[in-house]
Amino acid sequence: MHCIKHIAAIAAVGLTMSGGWGSAHAGSMIGAGALDKATLGELLYFDQNLSINRNQACASCHTPPHFVDPANVANPANSPVSLGSDRTLNGGRNAPSAAYAAFSPLFHWNATDGLYIGGQFWDGRAGTLAEQAKGPFLNPVEMAMPSKGAVLKRIAERANSNFDRYRKLFYSVYGVKTDQLRDPESDVETNALYDMVADAISAFEKTGKFNQFSSKFDYVLAGKAAFTPSEANGQAIFNGKAGCIACHTSTSGTAPDGSVMPPMFTDFTYDNIGIPKSMNPLIAGNAIDQGLGGRADIVARDPSGSQIGKFKVMSLRNIAVTAPYGHNGFFATLEDIVHFYNTRDVASERWPAPEVTQNVNTEELGNLGLSAQEEADVVAFLRTLTDGYGAPLNQFAFPPFP
C-alpha cells in the first residue's frame, strides 16, 4: 500500500523547494534535484499522451522558441485562438506566450495603488505558475482529460515512450514510484501527485529556455549593440510621448530580495484598453468577456464592478513574433495594435466599440497624436524585444522567481 501521508509530505517539500530558485542564468539551480525536476517538467510539457486524443501537449499552444501557438502566428487574421485536443473545440482567448511568465508575482491586491497584480492567465485566476500548469490538462476545450487520475495514469502507462524516464525522475525528484501514479489510494494522494506534475512543469518554465534575455534590446542594454535611428526614436516615443512605460516598464527595477530586476515590459497589472469584441467565427458567438471582473471571487469582493473588462498587462518581450494581439486576438499585426493604441478615440478612425465599455482606460491611450512615422518607429523598437538576436548575455544576477 502507498503511504498517503508520505506522498503528501513529499509534495509539500517539493513545492516549497521549487518556489525559491531563480533562473539557470544565475547559477542558482543548485544540485541534481533541481535539474532533475526541470528535466521531468520538460518531458511532461512536451508529452502529447496527456491529452484526451494523445495529440496535444502544453507545447502545442506554447511552442519554443517564443512559446506561443504556431498556428495563431502563421495565420493571425483567421486563427486568433487555439484548437483543443478535440479539433472541433477551441478556447475563447488567445494563448499568451509562456516566455517570462515565471516572473509574474503571485496574484494579490495592492492596497497602496488600488490594483490587482500578478497571477497567470489573462484574468489571473491561477495565482502561481504551478496552479496555471494544472488547468489545461482538465479544460474540456484544451487537453480535455476527464480527471487528475486519468492524467496520472497516462504518465505511468508502459506504452508511454517516456515511461522509463518518468519512472526514474519521479522517484529521484519526489520519491514516487510509477505504480503510485498508476493507482493512487485516495483523492488526497491523487491531488498530491497531480501537484507534483504541475510543480515539475513550473520548474521547467523557470529555466533559461523560457527566460532567455537574448534580444537586441538586451544587447543594447549591455553595451554590445546599438539601435538604428528608427529603433532609437521608437524607444524615445515609447518612453515619452506615447507613455507606453506607464504599464510596460522598460527600465531595470529592484526585486524583493534587493537584486536588480531586468526590464520585463509589464507592471503585471490589469487594464481595459477598449478592445472590440471579436467577430471571428471561432469566438463571435461567445458571451461578452468580462476578464478579471468576471471571476466569481472578484465579483464577491468588488460588487461595484471596477474590475470588469480588465485583462492582464502581458510582457512585450517577443511581442513581434507572438501574433495575434489582445485577449481575443482581435489585432492580426503589431502595426494594427499600435495604431489602435494611438487612435482608438479618434472618431475618423471608426474603431468598433469596446467589448466592455466599463472601466476603459481613457487617460493613457486612445489619442496619442503619433504620426504614421512615429507609429512605425515604435514598431521598430518593439521588434528589438525578440529573443535570439544573440546568445543569452547573463548580464543580470536574476532574482528568485515568485
Steps between C-alpha positions, in 0.01 A plus 500: 500500500608856437565732790264790443659717768840432346378604155343818635815585693715454191267723302520772764880484513528493122276802455690693765832421340384610156381842612834659573754418234565750227599487136758258367692806381575592859637160590246476779365157404717316746518124514386213283152506653411839346642397165308172511180687583537728200581199280186325622301815435634516146387144428153577634484828308554327165299181568201479264379184676367724774210619284180310432590419138877479558555784256562804719755603760570821690747571221227485234370844597829622650763386250869592526686720440243769584244272668188590305261309274667475156161467330397839641827663397482354147144624438418767758210650308306174494644301792474719811452213747634147537322179409464231765590133501149463356562706186135604483545699822706806581577738782343842528820698554825533311775285651760740643869422484629291790842666471582711808172397667705377795578859595136588567446560872251299698149629438421761764326829576730800535319723744743788452431530128149355509583236238505126454843379399652174378368152452473297180252488209336811356282532811755394762282212618807286563694667776829325422682337210436152645129572537490607135664175392213299652231662288547400134508123564142508631355780289239344266594728209873448547658166595162373626616226736208381718679508836828548681522124541468452125798731446707305753413169335612630159833599654546158657385276215770280354396598146615856570833548324624693803414218741856412603601863546182581691564203730854619572422870535185478711693287745816712501309829538202402714566146626192381310480163326320450173233274648404779739422720200311218333286414801467774764331385820280804556406845379756643743776300337374578149501873576851481647634313198329738259658791689839342430427493128420871504799573722737332256354686201537832682864411573561452127329833428748671732802392296697704249311342211200714590691797640777569251555877519676471164332777297662793327360716778697293753813532288456878482443510874827312546686738269558231237275638224343826389150589389434627149370859485144369457533261796653772717223744411244229570648443843486873574134515394421181695651651815376852435226630270307172478532429872519123447722466806201581723414129478786348301798593716819507295760569766674275748342483842562360844382152591361424847836350599680824407658370180458661160184403314545498121258711296188286461288740287200451726393611845290180532181698561157482330343748261211545257649657190167491314562209263189433287317168508644252252282413204717203405271199441688296761396729785247750361215320676666507840353707780655834587834428667520693827858398573624544855163643602323188381662274759255397770747574780570849365126569457450409867774740609412773252121540463549840336655331194820705492694204356258410218665497159854500634761255374857439600768730363723245330874542449599649165807279478478306171192702407597520131487120459196417714206617287205543521455758774251567777315256725277403207763528225313794344813652346683296237817709484720707723430800280126452558516507877746791513266696273210410731687626807570822313158564344232307689319820597546680167151507349615492139671164560161337570622233736221268625375560853683327785379153588461626857427870533558515875840595639658583162836672542448842341795669667801315365400406145245567230620825345877513534555730202770285341577542132517201267880516517494512879276193506745324267790594726321359807448176309868499407592532868258225601670269249822537697336309787512168311728238656763336282699807394794325664583265783361578848727763651459418869547866582264472795526294816135407457294518818306200627175440318177554694 
